[in-house]
């Protein structure tokens, strides 16, 4: 992506765009971290206002950044990065609200498959997939920049999983949380980390 100064952007918008360019062209994890730092709280409170649940708001905030970072190359400086990010966050939240109005189920329990049978969510426990392998290989200073920007709950989960290398079961026991909750929250945190790391490799 080329630096293309847009007179329609405010100084803040232009600075955001420079961060986007650094993130995409140089794989600059500090740029990703700064973008997250600048807008994390705003996205979180916007999500909280929409869903009125702190845990859901935190999950939706991470999901929004994960989707934004994954699709960063589609951002255009014709409008502010914050506008683009908030649109992603809002659309994702609306989808979440629609789904929540339907059938809900516990992450730890089976649910009716509609044919009289039972289905369970299948989370791989300790077998590392490509995403987790990449994160474990990149546990450096720059990755720490991103981890430090996560909410405390997610930060602790990531540290236990990728720095102390505990299993999901050990983390659940350590934090006294349901196993399904640990897996679901780590999945969301991992999405953000993986998207940043994947894009950073493009700049190498």
N, C-alpha and C positions, 0 to 999 in steps of 0.2 A: 504494500500500500504506500502511495506517495503522499508526502506532506502537501496538502492543498489548503492553503489558508482561505477560509470562507468568511466574508465580511458579515454574514448574517449571524455568526456565532459571537457570543460574548467572550470576554477574556477567559472566563472560567471554561466555556465551551471549547475554546481553542486549545487550552491547556489539556483538557480531557482528550481531545483529538490527538495531540502530540503523544500522550500516554498510550493511546490505542495503536498508533503507528509504531512506537517502540516495542509494544507487546507483540505485534504481528511480525514486524520486520526483523527484530533482534531477539525475539523470544525472551524479552526482558521480564523476568518474574517480579522485579520490583515495581514495574509499571502495572502489572496485574494487581499486585498487592495494594498499590496506591489507589487504583480505581475502586477496588473493593472497600478500602478504608474511607474514601470520599463519600461513598453512597450506601454503604451497608446499613447504617442506622436509619437513613431516610426510607430505604426499601423496607426495612423491618417494620417501622411504624406504619407505613402504608399498608403492609400486609396485615398487621395487627388490627388496624381499623376495619379491614375487610372481613377478617375471620374471627376477631375477638377471642383469640386463643394464642397464648404466648408460644407454646410448643409448635403449633402449626405455623405461626408466623415465622419462627426461626427456620423451620424446614423449608418453607416457601421462599425465604430470602436466599438460602443456599441454592435452591433449585433455580432461582432466577439468575444468579451469577453463573451457575453452571451452564445454563442455556445461552446466556449472553457471551461468555468466553468461548463456547463451542462455535458460535456463529459470528464471532467478532469481525471476520472478513466481510460480512454483509453490511456492516455499519457504514453509513454514508454521512459525511460532514454537512450534508444539506440541512441537518437538524441536530440538536444537541444530543450528546451521548446519553445524558440523563433522561431525556425524553424517550429515547430508544430503549434504554434499560427499563424504565418504568412501564413502558408498554408491554415488554416481555414479561415483567413481573405481574402486571395486572392480568394479562391474558392467561398466564399460568395459574394464577389464583382463581380466576373465574372457572377454569377447567376443574380445579380442585374442589371448589364449592359445588359444582354440578355433580361431580362424582360422589361427593360426600352425602349428597341428598339421596343417593341410591343405596345399594346394599353395602353395609360396612361389616368388617370382620377383624378379628384380632390377628396380628402378625404371627402369633404363636399357636393359633388354633386352626383347624380345618374349617372349610365353609362349603355350603351346598353348591354343587356344580350345576344344579338345575335339572339333573337327570336322576336324582335320588342317590347320587354318590357324594363322596367328600373329596375335596381337593385341598392341598396345602401349598403354601408358598415355599418354594424350594430355594433356599439360600445356601450357597456353598460355604462351608464352615472354615476350614483351614487350608483348602487348596487355593493357592494364589492364581488369579486370572491375570491376563496381560496388564490390566490397569493397576492391580496391586503390585505386580512385579516392577512396573515402571516407577511407582511411588517409592518402593523399598530401595530401588537403585539410586534414587535421586534425593536421599535424605540429607541434603547439604544446607548451606547457609541460606541460599535463595529460597528453597522450599520452606524453610523456617519463616521467611518473610510472609508467606501466604498463611501458614498455620497460625501465626501470631494474630492474624486478622480475623480468625474464626471466633464465633461466640465461645465462651469458656467451656460450655458443655461439649461442643464438637472438638474443641482444641484438646480437651482431656482424652476423648475417645481416640483421636488420631495419634496422640502421643503414646497411648497405651498399645495401640495396634501396630504402629509403624516404627516407633522408637524403642519401646520396651518389648515389642514383638509378642504380645500376649494373644492368645486365641480368643475368639468371640466368647466362648464359654467362660474363660478366665476374666475377661472384661466385665461380663454380665455379673459374675459373682463379686468382683471387686467393687463395682459401682452399685450393686444391689438393684439392677435393672432387668426387665424381661429380656430374654435372648433376642426376640424379634425386634425389640426397640433398639438394641445395640446395633443389630445388622442394618436396620432401616436408616438410622442416623449416620452410620459410617458410610453407607452407600451414597447418601447425599453429600457428605463432606468429601468423599473420594471423587465424586464427579467433578467438583470444583478443582481439586488438586490435579486430577488427571488431565483435564482440559488445559490447565496452565502448563503443566509439564510437557504435554504433547506438542503444544504450540511453541514452547521454548526450544524444543529439539529442532524445529524447522529453521531456527536461526543459527544453528551450529554448523 
